[in-house]
Amino acid sequence: MVERANHVLAIDVGSTTSKALLFGYSDDGMQLLGRAVAATTVEKPTQNVMIGIDRALRRLQEQCQRPLLEEGQIITKGESDRGVDLVVATSSAGGGLQMLVTGLVRSLTAESAERAALGAGAVVTDVIAMDDARLVVERIRRVRELRPDMILLTGGTDEGAIGHVGGMAEYIAAANPTPKAGAGYRMPVIYAGNVQAREFVTTILSELMDVYVVDNIRPKLEEEVLDKVRDEIHRLFLNHVMAHAPGYQDLLTVAGGHIQPTPTAVGKMMERLATLHDTDVLGLDIGGATTDVFSVTGGQYHRSVSANLGMSYSLGNVLVQASPERILSWLPFEFSESELRNLNFNKMIRPESLPETIEELMVEHALAREAMRLSFEHHMKLAVTLKGIRIERTMDEVFDQKPTGQPLVSLDRVGSIVGSGGVLAHAPRPAQAAMLLIDALEPKGITRLFLDAEFMLPQLGALAEVNEQEAEKLLVDECLLPLGTVIAPVGKAHAGRVIADINVEGRGEFSLTAGSLKVVPLKADEEVDIVVKPRAGYDIGLGRNRPLESRVRGGEVGLILDGRGRPLMLPAQEHERIRSLKEWMEALKAYPEREATADRGVM
């Protein structure tokens, strides 16, 4: 913590835009005073992030009528009418922190290394393991081609042999990759493997690279230690990677070291939200090139990044991985595959373009559903219990044994979902963002939905490092827009059959039928008691047909009653599918009640 700063400038340098937010104190505590955006200038011809930041700050000071710059420099000695007292920053520009990770066994040490790197805010460019299918020459060629910011080398338990760990170090030495920052910069390598091999690995690599040794990431097969590795990744990110990036040295100086990778800052706010709400939390940030998924379940934090799933640069990968058929199935009108591909290619050519019609908006939303669904599936594969081991248990746990490699995230326990990213935050109606999150993630039971409508999560994560209490207050008061609460009984029944009776205090009783979607008006500041009585074998969280009493809050959309079952299956017949989609969209008032085109009849 630092002494109270009356005015705080929070900067986020993204891949495409740089955002500057100004916070200041009032009688009610710290508040958002203004925000401004400018294009990021990390690429040629400018190659200096401070140019884009300067442009954003000039717009911000004009908006807030408070001088923030003097002779091109940020005024860091705050006064009553000018400057700021503190600068914090996050960055994911230039592709973010890119790391290569290695391990001996893909499903053991290599997977732990990947989790550590992802949790530290990195984009993992590849995972090299001794047991992958590639030939030695292919592994060496791949390492040489990647040009990461740093390498994480792991492998072996503390009592294991050192030969294979040394062999992996020799592969890296033979490849001798040039860092992304350039040939004049020595590649940093973090070694977090068998302690017996430290000297061996250091001897092999130290002439070519800078080697940093931390505790073994897997000292035993049944033990995973990630904190030391994550701390070292963060330290090297500041002192080595950022210091060599164009213009970042000036940002480091003005921020006084209060800078971190953007995903790390977002993840910290997810952890704080889980503590505030006393529940498991799931967060999803869908960008132009990548989609990040965050989860906090049972106090454990996990992050994954789908580096090839996004809404502009990576849109072609969404089409390929999801299949045109799945994407078209979300459209409430007839649309050909060739039309879909044309829109898709146009977006990839002009990534900053926006939909011009409701029809194009619905196509974009269909693609977004699939990008989020695929990213969540990827996250579920990484956020798992340790694989292939015999877990040591206490006597109390012996009768509650579960197989290893099982997903840690359970939608039954997730009480809050947070959506972020342009396609959600810029949705013309909050109901559209709510529908995309529900359709893509399929929450179960009772779940609150939130939207990071102001793109504040990274800046608040950076602010939390110096003032946690104010960051949490801003998270609730300024950042997260409550969309509402979704009630989704789990089960399957024929369409039209009553699956639950739901009594909402002050609103009456509602019968929820299979395949239907209803909305009960309930504002964000309203809190009511509800009683859900499942029928037909449905489960709301306590078991089949067992009633549940709870207290819920509303939001911009309200209380959403989702009777479509889990997993959500669209009707197979085209006319039934289109009719159902129209009914669901109409129930949420997600789109204007007018035709997108005269001949298609979208609503």
N, C-alpha and C positions, 0 to 999 in steps of 0.2 A: 504494500500500500504506500501511497505518497500523500503528502499534505494536500488539503483540499485545493483543487484547481477550479477556479470560478468559470473559466472557459476552456473547453477541451475541443481540439480539432482531431477528428477521426478520419483517416484516409484509407481507402481500399483501392489498390491498383489491380484491376482485373485484366483479363486477356484482351478485351475490346474497349472497356470504358474504365475511367478512374473516377471514383466517387469521393466527395468531401462532405462531411457532416460537421456542423458546429453545434456543440452542446453548451448550455449555460445554466447557472443557478437562478432560481426564482424563489418566491415564498413557499412553493410546493416542492422544492427540490430541483434536481437537474432535469432540464427539458431540451427537446430538439428545437434549435432556433432556425435552422435552415439546412438545405442540402443542394448540391450542384454536381453536375456530371460533365465530363469531357472525354474525348477519345484518348485512349492510352497511347503513349508515344515511345514504346520500347523497341519497335522495329525500325528499319531503315525508312526514310532518310534521316529521321530525327535521332533515334537511338538514345533517348534520354527521357526517363520516366518523369523527371521533374518538369518537363515542358507541358505535358498533359495535366499534371497536378497544378501547375501555375495557372493554366487556363481555367480549371475547375474552381480554384480559389478566387480568381478575379470575378467569376460569376457569383460565387458565394458571398464575397464581401459586398458586392453591389446589392444582392438580395437582402442581406442582413443589415446593411448600412453600418458595417463595422470594419474598419481597415484591418486586413490580415497580412498584407504584403508591404514591404518597404524596400525599394531598390531591388526588386525581384526576390527578396528573401522573406521567409515566413517570420512574422514578429512573434517571438517566443517568450518575450517578457511582457506578460499581459498587464494591461492597465484598465481602468474603468471603462474607457471608450474605444480601446484598440487592442489588437493582438490576442494571443491565447496564452494560457499558463502551461498547457501540456499538449503534446502531439503523440498520438498512437496510430499505428498503421498495420495493414495486412496486405498481402500480395499474392496473386496467382498469375501474374503476367508472364509472357514468354512460355506458356505451357505449364506454369507452376513449377514446383520442386519435382524434378524428374529423377527417379531412382531405379537402379538395377538391383535386384536382390537375388541372393544365391543360397542354396542349402544342399544337404546331401540327399535327403528324401523329400520329394515334392509334397507329400501329404503330412510331413512332420516338420522338420526345421525350416524348410523353404516356405511352408504355409505360415508358420509363426513369424518369419521374417517379413512376409508380405503384410500380415496384420499389423506388425510394428510400424512399417513404413506408411501404410495407409492411415493409421491412427495418428501419425505425426504430420499428416497433411500432404503427403507426397502422391504423385502419380507414378505408379509402378509400370515401367516401360516393358519389363519382361521378368520372368522368374526362371533362373537357370538352376537345374538340379542334376545330380549325378545319375539319377534314374530316369531322366526324361529320354525321349526317343531319338534325340538328335545326336549325330556323330560328334566327336571331339572337335573336328575342324569346323563343323557347323556352329557349335557353341562359341568357339573363338571368333568366328566371323560375325556372329550376332552381337557379341559384346563389343566388338570393334565398331560396328555400324551404329549402335544406339546413341553414343555420346551423351550419357546421363550427367546430371549434376553431381551425383555421388553414388557410391556402391556400398551395399550392405552385404557383408560376407559372413555366413553362419554355417553351422554344421557340427554334429557330434555332441554327445553328452560329455560331462566333465570327466567321466571315467573311460571314455571310448578311445579307439585308435585315432591316430592323427594323420595317417596316410592319405585318406580321401579328402580331408580338409585341406591338406597341403596341395593335393592335386587340383582342387578348385582354385586355390590361390595361383597356381602355375598357369591355369587357363587364363585368368585375368591378366597376369603378367605378360603372357604371350600375346594377348589381344592388345594390351597397352592402349586403351581407348582414349581419344582426345576428348576432354570435357566439353560440355556445351559452351562454357565461358571462353574457350579458346586454347590454343597450344601453349600459351605462356602461363597457364594455370595448372598446378598439379592436382590430379584427381584425388579427392578425399575418399578413403575407404574405411568404413567402420567394421571392425572385426568383433563379432558377438557369438563366437563358437567355443568349442572345447578349450578350456584354459590350458591344457597341456600342449596345445598347438600354437599358442600365441607367439612364442619366439620364432618358430618355424615360419609362420605366415608373415610376420614382420620382416624376417630376413629376405624372403622371396620378393616382397612388394615394396619395401621401403626405398629402394633406389629409384623407383619409377613413380611412386605415389606417396601421399601422406596417409599413414595408417594410424587409426585411433582405436584403442582397445577399450571395450566395456564388458560388463558381466555377460556370461553366456545366456542366450535367449531361451535355450532349453537345457538347463543344467542336468535335469532328469527327463526321461520320456514323459512322465506324468506331471511335469511342472513347466509352466511357461512364464517367463519374466520379461515384460515388455517395456517397463517404465524407463530403465536406464538407457535403452536403445533410443527410445523416443526423445528423451532429453538431449542425447548427443546429436541426433538428427537436427533438432531445433537449434542447438548451439552452432553447429556447422552451417546451417542455413543462414544464420545471421552473420557469422564471422568469415565465411568463405564464399558461399554461393551469392548472397546478396551483395557482398563487398565487391564482387567482380562483374555484377550486372550493370548495364549502362545507366548511369545516373543514380543508382541505388545508394551509393556512398553518401550522397547529400541527404537522401531520405533517412538513412540510418543515423546520420549526425543530428538532424533536426528532431527525430523521434527519440533520441537518446536510448536506443536499444529496445524501445517498446514497439517491436514489429514482429510479426509471425505469419506463417502461411495462412491464407484465407480459410481453408477447410479446418485447420486446427482451431481457429477462433470460433467458427460456426459450431464445431463439435463441443467446445466448452460451454456454449450457451444451451445446447441440447442437454448436456449433463445437468446444468443448473435448472432447466425447466423440469426435468425429471424429479429433481429434489423438491422444487416448489410445488409441483402437482402430486408428488408422492405416487408416481405411477411410471410404468414403462413408456418410453417416448420413441417415436419413429419420425425421422425428418428426411425430406427429399428436396434436393436442389438441382433443378434441371436447367442446364445452360445451353449454349449454342454448340459446343463441341463435346462436353462431358455431362454426366449426371452423377452427382454424389448422393449416397444414401447413408444416413446416420441412424444408429439405434443405441438406446440405453435401456438395457433389460437386466433386471436383477442387480443393478448397480454396475454392470459391465458395459463399457463403451466400445462400440465397433463402428468402423467407417469403411465403405467401399466406394470405388470410383469406376464407373463404366466409361472408359476414355473414348469409346467409339459410338456413344449414344447421346445425341443432342439434337437441338431443334434447328440448326442451320448447317454448320460445317459437316456434321455427322449424320445428317438426315438420311442420306443414302443407306447408311448402315442400319438404321431403324427399319427402312423398307425391306431390306434383305433379311434381317434377323427375324422380324415379326411376320413377314410374308404379306403381299398385297391383299390377300383374301381377308386376313384378320383386320387389317386397317379399314378396308371397305365395309366390313361388317358393323362398324360403329357409325356408319352414315345413314340417316333416316331418309335417304333418297337413292335413286339409281345413279351409279357413277362407275365409269369404266376404269379398267386397270391402266390403260394408256393415258387417260386424263389424270389419274393419280400420279403416274410417273412424270408427266409434264409439269405438274405443280411442284413435285418433289425436286426435279432438276432445276427449275427456275429459282427455288428457294436456295439451293446449293450455290447457284451462280451469283445470286444477290441475297446474301444471308441476312442483311439488315432490312429487307423488304417486309411489309406487313400485309395481312389478308385484306383484300378490298371488298369482299362480299361475305355474307353470312355463310354461303356455301364453302368458300375458301377457309373461313374461320373454323368451320366444323371439320374440314379435312385436316387442318393443322391440329385441332384438338384430338382427332382420332390418332394421329401420329404420336402426339404427346402421351396419350394413354398407353400406347405400346412401348414407347421409350421408357416410361416410368415402370411399367410392369416388368420389362426385361431387366432393368437396373435393380429392381427389388429382388428378382429371382437370383441375380448375381450376388447380391448382398447376403441372401439366405445361405448361399454356398460357402461364404467366407466366415460368417458369424456363427460358428459351430463349436461344439465341445471338441477337445483334443482328440485326434483320430488315432485309431490303431494301437491303443495302449490299454493297460490295465490300471484303472484309476485307483489310487489309495483312498479308502473311505474309513470314516469312523464307524463305530458300532451303530450309532443312530441312523447312518445313511445306508447301511448294508441292505435293508429291505426296500430301498428306493433307488435301486440301480437302474441306470439308463444306458443304452449302447452309446459308444463314443461316436463322434462325428455327427451328432444330431444338432439341428438348428437351435440357436439360443433365442431367436426372436419368435415369439408367439403372439399372433394378432389377438388372441383371447385376452392377453394381459396388457396390450398396448392401450393406454387410456388417452393419449394425446398424439395427434399427427400434425406435423408442421410442413407446409409446402412453401417452396421458394423457387425463384427463377422467373425469367421474363414471361414465358407462356402462361404461368399462373398469375403472377403479380399484375400483368398487363391485360388479363382477361377483361373484356368489357363489363362483365357482371360477376360479382362474387360467387353466384350460384354455379357459374361455369367452372371456376376453380374447385369448388366443392365437389361437383360431379366428376371431374377428372381424377381427383384424389380418391374418391370412393370407388370408381370403376377400375382404376389401376391397381390400388392396394387392397381393396376388398376388406375393410375393417370388420371385425366381429364384435358382437356384444354392444357395449356402450362406449363410444369414442368421441372425444372432442376434436374438432378440426380448426386449424389456425393457418393463417397466410402471412408470410413476411412481405407485406405489401410495399414496404418502404426500402427493402434491401438493406436492412440495418443489422442483421445478425453478425456479419463479420466485424463491423465496427464496435458493436457491443461486446463481442468476445475479446477484442483488444482492450477495450475500456475496463472490462472485468479484471484484467491483470493488475490494474492500479486502483480500481474502486468497484469492488464486487457488488456492494449494496446498491449503488446508483445504477449499475448495469442491469441488475435484476429488476429494479423499479422501471427502468426504461423499456425493458423487454416486455413487461406486462402492459405498461401504459401507452407506449408509443410504437412499439415494433410489431407485435403479433395482433393481427386482426382476427377476432373470433368469427369463424364462418358458421358455427353451430355445432350441434351434437347429433351424431348418427346412431340410431338404434337398429341393429342388424341381427335378428335371430338366425341361428345356423341350422340348416336342414334342407330337405327337399320335399316338395309336394306338387300336386297338379295345380296348374294356374287357376286362380280364382278361389282356391280353398282358404278358409280363415286359418292363419298360422299363429296369431297372437292377438290378445286383447290388451290394449295399452291405455291406462288411465293417466291423464295428465292434469295435475292440480290446476284448477281454474279454467281448464280448456275443455274438459269432458273426456269421454271414453271413445277410443278409435279401434276398429277392427282392421287388422292388417292382413291382407290376402297375399297368397303366393304369387310372385311375379309383379307385384305393385310397388310403387314408390309414392310416399305421401310427405307433405310438409305441414307441420303445426307451427304457426307464427309464434316466435319466442325471441325477444330481443337479447342482446349481449349482456345487458345489466339485469336481466330477469333470471331468477333461479327458482325452480319448482320441483316438487316431489312427483315421482312417477312410479307406477306399478305395472310391470310387464308380465303377463301371464301367457307363456307359450302354449301352443296346441300342436297336434299332429306330429309329435316327436321332436319338435324344434327346441333348441337350447339357446338361452340368452346369457349363459355363463355359469349357471349353477347345476346344470344337468337337464336332461330332457323333460319338458313339460313342467319344470320347476319355476315358480314365479320369482321375480326379482324386484326389490324396492330400491330406488336410488334417488339422488337429488342431482338435477342436471341444469346446465346453463344454456342459453340460446346463443344467437349470433346474427350475422348479416343475413343468413339464409333462414335460420330457425332450427326447429327440431325435425330432423329428417328420419322418417320411418322407412327402412329399406327391407322389403319382403322378397327380394329377388334371389335369396338363397346364397350359399357358399359351397363350392365355387360358383361364381356368377356365370351362368351359361345363357348366351343369347339364343332365342328361338331359331330352329334350323330352317324353317320355311321363310322365304324372303318377305312375303307380305306380312307375316306375323312379327318378324324381326323389326321391320320398318314401323309397324303400328306400335310395338312396345317402346321402341326408342323415342317416338314422338310423344307417347304418353308420359314417359319418364322425364323428358325435357320440359314438357308442359307443366308437370307437377312441380318442378323446381323453378319454373319460369326462367329457364336458363337462357333462352334465346328469344328475340322479339317475335311476337305473334304476327309474322308476315312472311310472305314467300320470298325465298332467296332469289329464285328465278321464276319466271312465269310458267315455264314448262315443267319444272321439276317438282314444285309444290313442297318445299322443305317444311313445313310446319302447317 
